[in-house]
């Protein structure tokens, strides 16, 4: 899949983290993390991991910050 299409998928997955059970949201973030590693973006992948950790410890404010950061930075990868 071309990089632009992969980025669009990542953004769609991140947008889908607004709803669903916590396990599902965490799984989506892990999917984003793996895709970012595949795109050779280790710093962003680490940030996705931090978002998962924030979600698991119930730090909703940090989770939202991390998700917004990822959406912004991934959007600039195009």
C-alpha positions in Angstrom: 0.0 0.0 0.0 1.4 3.5 -0.9 2.5 5.6 2.0 -0.2 8.2 1.6 -2.9 5.5 1.7 -1.3 4.0 4.9 -1.3 7.4 6.5 -5.0 7.8 5.6 -5.7 4.4 7.3 -3.8 5.4 10.4 -5.8 8.7 10.7 -9.0 6.7 10.2 -8.0 4.3 12.9 -7.1 7.1 15.3 -10.4 8.8 14.6 -12.2 5.5 15.5 -10.6 5.6 19.0 -13.4 7.9 20.2 -15.9 5.0 20.7 -15.8 1.5 21.8 -14.6 -0.6 24.7 -11.2 0.3 26.2 -9.7 -3.0 25.0 -10.8 -2.2 21.4 -9.4 1.4 21.7 -6.1 0.0 23.0 -5.9 -2.6 20.2 -6.5 0.2 17.6 -3.6 2.2 19.1 -1.4 -0.8 19.1 -2.2 -1.3 15.4 -1.2 2.4 14.8 2.0 1.8 16.7 2.9 -1.2 14.5 2.1 0.7 11.3 4.3 3.6 12.5 7.2 1.2 13.1 6.6 -0.1 9.5 6.8 3.5 8.3 10.1 4.0 10.1 8.6 6.4 12.6 9.9 5.0 15.9 9.3 8.2 17.9 5.7 8.4 16.8 5.3 4.6 17.5 6.6 5.2 21.0 4.1 8.0 21.5 1.3 5.6 20.4 2.6 3.2 23.1 2.5 6.0 25.6 -1.2 6.6 24.7 -2.0 3.0 25.3 -0.3 3.1 28.7 -2.2 6.3 29.6 -5.4 4.6 28.6 -4.6 1.6 30.7 -3.9 3.6 33.8 -7.0 5.7 33.3 -5.3 9.0 32.5 -7.8 10.2 30.0 -6.3 13.7 29.7 -2.9 12.3 28.7 -4.6 9.8 26.3 -6.4 12.6 24.6 -3.2 14.7 24.4 -1.3 11.8 22.9 -4.0 11.0 20.4 -4.2 14.6 19.2 -0.4 14.8 19.0 -0.4 11.6 16.8 -3.2 12.9 14.6 -1.3 16.1 14.0 2.1 14.5 13.4 0.8 11.7 11.2 -1.1 14.2 9.1 2.1 16.0 8.4 3.8 12.8 7.1 1.9 13.1 3.8 
